[in-house]
Amino acid sequence: MLSHIEGVIAENCGDVLELDEGQASELASAVAMFLEQYQDSGSYVDSGYLVMLASRALSSLGERKAAHRLLVFGSGLVRPSEWEVTGGADVWTLDLRQMTVRDDAALELVFFSSINIVLAAIADVWDGTEGRGVLGLQHVCATATALLGGGKAGAISALSTEIQKACEAKLAQLYAERGWKHIPAVMNLDL
């Protein structure tokens, strides 16, 4: 389990992790010990739970950027993808369904703040291409429907457009902050 945790941290945090190898190994050991102490040793440990624990541990050590990155990539919230329509540009897919709360809880403000946090956490994936690439939004309509607690097609369409425009605005802000030459395009993958 220890090597698995170390691998998850190394794979998802990349060069944003400021801990040295020894510190990262100690962090992974602490997560593994916690799991051994509080979990049935013969039971399966959900990967999402492991990512959450490691992310919280990183955050408690002051590694907020690495913690966000681990949570975003390690949970599958954002993943690399390939779409022929992008002409070979890098595509990073954001699964919006993972960001919604079930049971008709209308948390629209929290949702839009979360989008900004996620995009800031992954911005460096476009640094190497100076902003050239695509952010693909998955499950936009289902997310809009969940945020509205149902509703009419017009309202769902309007909120879907607002979600896409919010992503475009955040990427434009990151373009200015990071000095990219391009702003990543935003594509609604539901269409």
C-alpha positions as CSV (number, residue, x, y, z in Angstrom):
1,M,0.0,0.0,0.0
2,L,2.9,2.4,0.8
3,S,4.3,2.2,-2.7
4,H,0.9,2.6,-4.2
5,I,0.3,5.8,-2.2
6,E,3.7,7.1,-3.1
7,G,3.0,6.4,-6.7
8,V,-0.4,8.2,-6.6
9,I,1.2,11.3,-5.1
10,A,4.2,11.3,-7.5
11,E,2.0,10.7,-10.6
12,N,-0.6,13.4,-9.8
13,C,1.4,16.1,-8.1
14,G,4.3,16.3,-10.6
15,D,6.7,19.2,-10.0
16,V,4.3,21.2,-7.9
17,L,5.2,19.1,-4.8
18,E,7.8,20.9,-2.8
19,L,8.5,18.0,-0.4
20,D,11.7,16.0,-1.0
21,E,11.5,12.2,-1.5
22,G,12.0,11.5,2.2
23,Q,9.2,13.8,3.2
24,A,6.9,12.4,0.5
25,S,7.7,8.9,1.7
26,E,6.9,9.9,5.3
27,L,3.6,11.4,4.2
28,A,2.7,8.2,2.4
29,S,3.7,6.2,5.4
30,A,1.4,8.3,7.6
31,V,-1.5,7.8,5.3
32,A,-0.8,4.0,5.1
33,M,-0.6,3.8,8.9
34,F,-3.9,5.7,9.3
35,L,-5.5,3.2,6.9
36,E,-4.1,0.2,8.7
37,Q,-5.2,1.6,12.1
38,Y,-8.8,2.6,11.1
39,Q,-9.6,0.2,8.3
40,D,-10.1,-3.6,8.3
41,S,-6.7,-4.7,7.0
42,G,-8.4,-7.2,4.7
43,S,-10.8,-4.8,3.2
44,Y,-10.5,-2.9,-0.1
45,V,-9.5,0.7,0.2
46,D,-11.4,2.9,-2.2
47,S,-9.0,4.9,-4.4
48,G,-11.0,8.1,-4.0
49,Y,-10.8,7.8,-0.2
50,L,-7.0,7.3,-0.4
51,V,-6.6,10.3,-2.7
52,M,-8.7,12.4,-0.3
53,L,-6.6,11.3,2.7
54,A,-3.3,12.0,0.9
55,S,-4.7,15.4,-0.3
56,R,-5.7,16.4,3.3
57,A,-2.3,15.3,4.5
58,L,-0.5,17.4,1.9
59,S,-2.7,20.4,2.8
60,S,-1.9,20.1,6.5
61,L,1.8,20.3,5.6
62,G,1.2,23.6,3.7
63,E,1.3,22.0,0.3
64,R,-2.1,23.4,-0.9
65,K,-1.2,23.5,-4.6
66,A,-0.1,19.9,-4.5
67,A,-3.1,18.9,-2.4
68,H,-5.5,20.5,-5.0
69,R,-3.7,19.0,-7.9
70,L,-3.8,15.5,-6.3
71,L,-7.5,15.8,-5.5
72,V,-8.3,17.1,-9.0
73,F,-6.2,14.6,-11.0
74,G,-6.3,11.7,-8.6
75,S,-10.0,11.6,-8.3
76,G,-10.5,11.7,-12.1
77,L,-12.2,15.1,-12.0
78,V,-9.8,16.2,-14.7
79,R,-8.1,13.9,-17.1
80,P,-6.3,14.1,-20.4
81,S,-8.3,13.2,-23.4
82,E,-8.1,13.1,-27.2
83,W,-10.8,14.5,-29.6
84,E,-10.3,14.6,-33.3
85,V,-12.2,17.9,-33.7
86,T,-9.4,19.7,-31.8
87,G,-6.9,19.1,-34.5
88,G,-4.3,17.5,-32.2
89,A,-4.5,20.2,-29.5
90,D,-4.2,19.0,-25.9
91,V,-7.6,18.3,-24.4
92,W,-8.2,18.2,-20.6
93,T,-11.7,16.9,-19.7
94,L,-13.4,18.3,-16.6
95,D,-16.2,16.0,-15.4
96,L,-18.7,18.5,-14.0
97,R,-21.0,15.7,-12.6
98,Q,-18.4,15.1,-9.9
99,M,-18.7,18.7,-8.7
100,T,-22.5,18.6,-8.1
101,V,-24.2,17.8,-4.9
102,R,-27.1,15.4,-5.0
103,D,-30.5,15.7,-3.4
104,D,-31.6,18.9,-5.0
105,A,-29.2,21.1,-3.0
106,A,-28.9,24.3,-5.0
107,L,-25.2,25.2,-4.4
108,E,-24.7,27.3,-7.5
109,L,-22.3,29.8,-5.9
110,V,-20.1,27.1,-4.4
111,F,-20.1,25.3,-7.8
112,F,-18.7,28.3,-9.7
113,S,-16.1,29.0,-7.0
114,S,-15.1,25.3,-7.3
115,I,-14.7,25.6,-11.0
116,N,-12.3,28.6,-10.4
117,I,-10.3,26.5,-7.9
118,V,-10.1,23.5,-10.2
119,L,-9.0,25.6,-13.2
120,A,-6.3,27.4,-11.1
121,A,-5.1,24.0,-9.8
122,I,-4.6,22.6,-13.3
123,A,-3.4,25.8,-15.2
124,D,0.1,24.5,-15.5
125,V,-1.0,21.8,-17.9
126,W,-1.2,24.5,-20.6
127,D,2.1,26.2,-19.7
128,G,4.1,24.1,-22.1
129,T,1.9,25.0,-25.0
130,E,1.6,28.7,-23.9
131,G,-2.2,28.2,-23.4
132,R,-2.9,26.3,-26.6
133,G,-5.3,23.5,-26.0
134,V,-8.8,22.7,-25.0
135,L,-10.8,22.3,-21.8
136,G,-13.6,19.8,-22.5
137,L,-16.6,20.1,-20.3
138,Q,-18.4,16.8,-19.7
139,H,-22.0,16.4,-18.3
140,V,-22.7,20.1,-18.6
141,C,-26.5,19.7,-19.1
142,A,-26.8,17.1,-16.3
143,T,-24.9,19.4,-14.0
144,A,-27.1,22.4,-14.9
145,T,-30.2,20.2,-14.3
146,A,-28.9,19.1,-10.9
147,L,-28.0,22.7,-9.9
148,L,-31.5,23.9,-10.8
149,G,-33.2,20.9,-9.3
150,G,-34.8,20.1,-12.6
151,G,-36.4,22.8,-14.6
152,K,-37.3,23.9,-18.1
153,A,-35.1,23.3,-21.1
154,G,-34.5,27.1,-21.5
155,A,-33.2,27.5,-18.0
156,I,-31.0,24.5,-18.3
157,S,-29.6,25.7,-21.6
158,A,-29.0,29.2,-20.0
159,L,-27.1,27.7,-17.1
160,S,-25.1,25.4,-19.3
161,T,-24.0,28.5,-21.3
162,E,-23.2,30.3,-18.1
163,I,-21.0,27.4,-16.9
164,Q,-19.1,27.4,-20.2
165,K,-18.7,31.2,-20.0
166,A,-17.4,31.0,-16.4
167,C,-14.7,28.6,-17.6
168,E,-13.8,30.8,-20.5
169,A,-13.5,33.8,-18.1
170,K,-11.3,32.0,-15.7
171,L,-9.0,30.7,-18.5
172,A,-8.8,34.3,-19.8
173,Q,-7.8,35.4,-16.3
174,L,-5.1,32.7,-16.2
175,Y,-3.9,33.7,-19.7
176,A,-3.2,37.2,-18.4
177,E,-1.6,35.9,-15.1
178,R,0.6,33.3,-16.7
179,G,1.6,35.2,-19.8
180,W,0.3,32.6,-22.2
181,K,0.1,33.5,-25.9
182,H,-3.2,31.7,-26.3
183,I,-6.3,31.1,-24.2
184,P,-7.4,27.5,-24.1
185,A,-10.7,26.9,-25.9
186,V,-13.6,25.6,-23.9
187,M,-15.7,22.9,-25.5
188,N,-19.1,21.6,-24.3
189,L,-18.7,17.8,-24.9
190,D,-22.4,17.3,-24.4
191,L,-23.1,18.8,-27.9
